[in-house]
Amino acid sequence: MIKGPITFDRMARWTLTAIAVISVFFILNYLSKVLLPFFVALVFAYLLYPLVKFIQYRLKVKIRAVSVVLAILIAVTILGGVLLLIIPPMIEEFSRFTTLATRYLHHVTNIRDFPEMIRIWLDQNSREVEDFLKSEKFTETVKTTAPTLFNFMGQSVHVLVSILASLITMLYLFFILLDYEYLSENWIKIFPKSARPFWSELMKDAGNALNNYIHGQGTCALIMGILYCIGFLIIDFPMAIGLGILVGIMDLIPYMHGLVLLPAAFLAALKSAETGQSFWVIFGMVLAIAAIIQVIMDAIVVPKIMGKRMGLNPTVLLLSLSVWGALLGFIGLIIALPATTMLIAYWQRYITKEDES
């Protein structure tokens, strides 16, 4: 409820506030490519700051820069270890699948040397191939595929730009962690003194809700990853550990772990081709494990962990990712969680006033 009469002064302030918010959205959208490394570094700094504190104060590393560098190295090492558990085994499994597919083609077509077969076919049909290369149809095909080629070259340049942006992100991350306490205590000074109590209380509520959600969802994701590792090991499924870790990582966003069923179906087909077992039996065991773990998580783990915290509802989180992503692109996905928690904290403190009740 709005207290007091709606005066011209009030309307003017509301209008200016709305204009300021819309202007910020347009500025963020316009400068998204420049600001993206900074926002990514800000998120990683928020996650790594407890590790920096632990190294500096518990391990007695007095030089802050050394603590920051050690924390970044530990995080990079852990991330590299996770990628080594996932990517090389997946490449190996794909190579095995290619070998099995080649053997199957050899068995069905009775052809032992495909390159030789292609050479013989070209020799026998050289006249037709030459006529095709000179035809208008080939010219039209080249005109159609040329933009695709240039697009590929553009993507290669984009990769180089991404590498450069990663280096800039690391610099941002280092300097943010170096002065994290100063930045977190003095950011409030960008507002007028009269507005500082409002923003201080609002960010305190949003920070508490954000911490609770991250800790709770991170714990749930860790438990789910461990359960999937155990389940896949029991049925002797390919890439059991790596796939379980991938499930845990994807579960940091609620219900996204279901996408792991796609590589699981590929691995089930590979195991079926190698062992002669029915694909549906193998994949059925994977689905059974997924169903059992989901029941354990929904009935026991999630209520015990998230029920004690003020976490975001998964539906609200998915909706916020969609809305903020549509508004601001990739930057919107990064700020979706803190921005949504801030809006909820504002609503609960100043609109519904749940703290008073």
C-alpha positions in Angstrom: 0.0 0.0 0.0 1.2 3.5 -0.8 1.1 5.7 2.3 0.2 9.4 1.9 -1.1 11.4 -1.1 0.4 11.0 -4.5 2.0 14.5 -5.0 3.7 16.0 -8.0 7.1 15.6 -6.2 6.4 11.9 -5.7 5.4 11.4 -9.3 8.5 13.2 -10.5 10.8 11.0 -8.3 9.1 7.8 -9.5 9.4 9.0 -13.1 13.1 9.8 -12.7 13.7 6.4 -11.0 12.0 4.6 -13.8 14.0 6.5 -16.4 17.2 5.8 -14.5 16.4 2.0 -14.4 15.6 1.9 -18.1 18.8 3.8 -18.9 20.9 1.4 -16.9 19.3 -1.5 -18.9 20.2 0.2 -22.2 23.7 1.0 -21.1 24.4 -2.6 -19.9 23.0 -4.0 -23.1 25.0 -1.6 -25.2 28.3 -2.2 -23.3 27.6 -5.9 -22.7 30.7 -7.1 -24.6 33.0 -4.8 -22.6 31.4 -5.5 -19.3 31.1 -9.2 -19.6 34.7 -10.0 -18.4 34.1 -7.8 -15.4 30.8 -9.5 -14.4 32.3 -12.9 -14.9 35.3 -11.9 -12.7 32.9 -10.5 -10.1 31.0 -13.9 -9.8 34.3 -15.9 -9.5 35.6 -13.4 -6.9 32.5 -13.9 -4.9 33.0 -17.7 -5.0 36.7 -17.6 -4.4 36.8 -15.0 -1.6 36.3 -17.6 1.2 39.3 -19.6 -0.1 41.4 -16.5 -0.2 40.5 -15.8 3.4 41.3 -19.3 4.4 44.7 -19.2 2.8 45.5 -15.8 4.2 44.3 -16.1 7.8 44.2 -19.9 8.5 47.3 -20.9 6.6 49.1 -17.6 7.7 50.0 -16.4 4.2 50.4 -12.7 5.1 50.9 -11.3 1.6 47.4 -10.8 0.1 48.6 -11.1 -3.5 50.2 -14.5 -2.8 46.9 -15.7 -1.2 44.9 -14.5 -4.3 47.3 -16.2 -6.7 47.2 -19.5 -4.7 43.4 -19.4 -4.6 43.2 -18.9 -8.3 45.7 -21.7 -9.0 43.8 -24.1 -6.7 40.5 -23.2 -8.5 42.1 -23.7 -12.0 43.7 -27.0 -10.9 40.3 -28.3 -9.6 38.6 -27.2 -12.8 41.3 -28.7 -14.9 41.0 -32.0 -13.0 37.2 -32.1 -13.6 37.7 -31.4 -17.3 40.3 -34.2 -17.5 37.8 -36.6 -16.0 35.1 -35.7 -18.5 36.6 -34.6 -21.9 39.4 -37.1 -22.6 37.2 -40.1 -21.7 34.4 -38.7 -23.9 36.8 -38.3 -26.8 38.0 -41.9 -26.3 34.5 -43.2 -26.2 33.7 -41.4 -29.4 36.8 -42.8 -31.0 35.7 -46.3 -30.0 32.2 -45.6 -31.4 33.7 -44.6 -34.7 35.8 -47.8 -34.8 32.7 -49.9 -34.2 30.7 -48.0 -36.8 33.5 -48.6 -39.4 33.7 -52.3 -38.6 29.9 -52.5 -39.0 30.1 -50.8 -42.4 32.9 -53.2 -43.4 30.7 -56.1 -42.4 27.6 -55.0 -44.1 29.1 -53.7 -47.4 32.1 -56.1 -47.5 34.3 -53.1 -48.3 37.7 -53.1 -46.6 39.3 -49.9 -47.9 36.9 -46.9 -48.2 39.6 -44.4 -49.5 40.5 -46.9 -52.3 36.8 -47.3 -53.1 36.4 -43.6 -53.4 39.5 -43.3 -55.7 38.2 -46.0 -58.0 34.8 -44.3 -58.2 36.4 -41.0 -59.1 38.4 -42.7 -61.9 35.3 -44.3 -63.3 33.2 -41.1 -63.1 35.8 -38.4 -63.8 33.8 -37.1 -66.8 30.6 -36.6 -64.8 32.6 -35.0 -62.0 34.2 -32.5 -64.4 30.9 -31.6 -66.0 29.4 -31.0 -62.5 32.3 -28.7 -61.5 31.7 -26.6 -64.7 27.9 -26.5 -64.3 25.8 -23.6 -63.0 24.5 -25.8 -60.2 28.0 -26.1 -58.7 28.5 -22.3 -59.0 25.3 -21.7 -57.1 26.4 -24.2 -54.5 29.7 -22.3 -54.0 27.8 -19.0 -53.7 25.6 -20.6 -51.0 28.4 -22.2 -49.0 30.8 -19.2 -49.2 28.9 -17.2 -46.4 29.2 -20.4 -44.3 32.9 -20.4 -44.8 33.3 -16.8 -43.9 31.1 -17.4 -40.9 33.4 -20.2 -39.8 36.4 -17.8 -40.1 34.5 -15.2 -38.1 33.9 -17.8 -35.4 37.7 -18.5 -35.3 38.3 -14.8 -34.8 35.7 -14.9 -32.0 37.6 -17.7 -30.3 40.8 -15.6 -30.3 38.8 -12.7 -28.9 37.4 -15.0 -26.2 40.9 -16.0 -25.2 41.8 -12.4 -24.9 38.7 -11.7 -22.8 39.7 -14.6 -20.6 43.0 -13.0 -19.9 41.2 -9.7 -19.1 38.8 -11.6 -16.8 41.8 -13.0 -14.9 43.2 -9.5 -14.4 39.8 -8.3 -13.1 39.6 -11.3 -10.8 43.0 -10.7 -9.3 42.5 -7.0 -8.6 38.9 -7.5 -7.2 40.1 -10.2 -4.8 43.1 -8.1 -3.9 40.8 -5.3 -2.6 37.7 -7.4 -1.9 37.1 -6.1 1.6 37.5 -2.4 0.6 35.2 -2.8 -2.4 32.5 -4.7 -0.4 32.6 -2.1 2.4 32.7 1.1 0.3 30.5 0.4 -2.7 27.7 2.0 -0.7 29.4 5.4 -1.1 28.2 5.6 -4.7 24.7 6.5 -3.2 23.8 9.7 -1.4 24.1 9.5 2.4 20.3 9.7 2.8 19.8 6.6 0.6 22.7 4.5 2.1 20.7 2.8 5.0 18.1 1.7 2.4 20.6 0.1 0.1 22.7 -1.3 3.0 19.7 -3.2 4.5 18.5 -4.3 1.0 21.8 -5.7 0.0 22.3 -7.4 3.4 19.0 -9.3 2.9 19.8 -10.1 -0.7 23.3 -11.3 0.3 21.9 -13.6 3.0 19.4 -15.1 0.7 22.0 -15.6 -2.0 24.5 -17.2 0.4 21.9 -19.6 1.7 20.8 -20.6 -1.8 24.4 -21.1 -3.1 25.4 -23.2 -0.1 22.2 -25.3 -0.2 22.1 -25.9 -3.9 25.9 -26.6 -4.0 25.5 -29.2 -1.3 22.5 -30.8 -3.1 24.5 -30.9 -6.4 27.5 -32.5 -4.6 25.3 -35.2 -3.1 23.6 -35.9 -6.4 26.9 -36.2 -8.2 28.2 -38.7 -5.7 25.0 -40.7 -5.9 25.2 -40.9 -9.7 28.8 -41.9 -9.6 27.9 -44.8 -7.2 24.9 -45.8 -9.3 26.9 -45.8 -12.6 29.7 -47.8 -11.0 27.2 -50.4 -9.8 25.9 -51.1 -13.3 29.5 -50.8 -14.8 28.5 -47.9 -17.0 31.1 -46.2 -19.3 32.6 -43.0 -17.9 30.9 -43.6 -14.5 32.9 -41.0 -12.5 33.0 -38.3 -15.2 29.4 -38.6 -16.0 28.5 -38.4 -12.3 30.6 -35.3 -11.9 28.9 -33.8 -15.0 25.5 -34.4 -13.4 26.6 -32.7 -10.2 27.8 -29.6 -12.1 24.7 -29.3 -14.2 22.5 -29.6 -11.1 23.8 -26.3 -9.9 21.0 -25.0 -12.1 17.9 -27.0 -10.9 16.6 -29.8 -13.2 19.3 -29.2 -15.8 21.0 -32.5 -14.9 18.3 -34.2 -17.0 20.2 -33.2 -20.2 22.9 -35.7 -19.2 20.6 -38.4 -20.5 21.7 -37.5 -24.0 25.4 -38.5 -23.6 24.1 -41.4 -21.4 22.1 -42.7 -24.4 25.2 -42.5 -26.6 27.3 -44.4 -24.1 24.6 -47.0 -23.6 24.6 -47.6 -27.4 28.3 -47.9 -27.3 28.2 -50.5 -24.5 25.5 -52.3 -26.3 27.6 -52.5 -29.5 30.6 -53.8 -27.6 29.0 -56.3 -25.3 26.0 -57.4 -27.3 23.6 -56.5 -24.5 20.3 -54.9 -25.4 20.4 -51.1 -25.6 17.0 -50.8 -23.9 18.2 -52.9 -21.0 21.3 -50.8 -20.4 19.5 -47.5 -20.9 16.6 -48.8 -18.8 19.1 -49.3 -15.9 20.3 -45.7 -16.4 16.7 -44.4 -16.2 16.1 -46.5 -13.1 19.1 -45.1 -11.3 18.0 -41.6 -12.3 14.5 -42.2 -11.0 15.8 -43.7 -7.7 18.2 -40.8 -7.1 15.6 -38.2 -7.9 13.2 -39.8 -5.3 16.0 -39.8 -2.7 16.8 -36.1 -3.5 13.2 -34.9 -3.5 12.1 -36.9 -0.5 15.2 -36.7 1.8 18.1 -34.5 0.7 16.4 -31.4 -0.6 13.9 -30.9 2.3 16.7 -31.5 4.8 19.1 -29.0 3.2 17.1 -26.4 1.4 14.2 -26.6 3.9 16.5 -25.0 6.5 17.6 -22.2 4.2 15.8 -19.2 2.5 16.7 -20.5 -1.0 15.0 -19.5 -4.2 12.3 -21.7 -5.5 13.7 -23.6 -8.6 10.8 -22.3 -10.7 11.5 -18.7 -9.7 15.2 -19.3 -10.6 14.5 -20.8 -14.0 12.1 -17.9 -14.7 14.6 -15.3 -13.6 17.3 -16.9 -15.9 14.9 -16.7 -18.8 13.8 -13.1 -18.2 17.2 -11.6 -17.4 18.8 -13.5 -20.2 16.2 -12.1 -22.7 16.8 -8.6 -21.3 20.6 -8.5 -21.1 21.9 -11.6 -22.9 24.8 -13.4 -21.3 25.3 -10.7 -18.7 21.6 -11.2 -17.7 22.3 -14.9 -17.1 25.2 -13.9 -14.8 23.4 -11.3 -12.8 20.0 -13.2 -12.8 20.5 -14.8 -9.3 21.8 -11.7 -7.4 19.3 -9.4 -9.1 16.4 -11.7 -8.4 17.3 -12.1 -4.8 17.6 -8.3 -4.4 14.1 -7.8 -5.9 12.7 -10.5 -3.6 14.5 -9.0 -0.6 13.0 -5.5 -1.5 9.5 -7.0 -1.9 9.7 -8.8 1.5 11.2 -5.9 3.4 9.3 -2.9 2.0 6.2 -4.2 0.4 5.0 -7.3 2.3 7.1 -6.3 5.4 7.6 -10.0 6.5 10.4 -8.9 8.9 7.8 -7.0 10.9 5.4 -9.9 11.1 
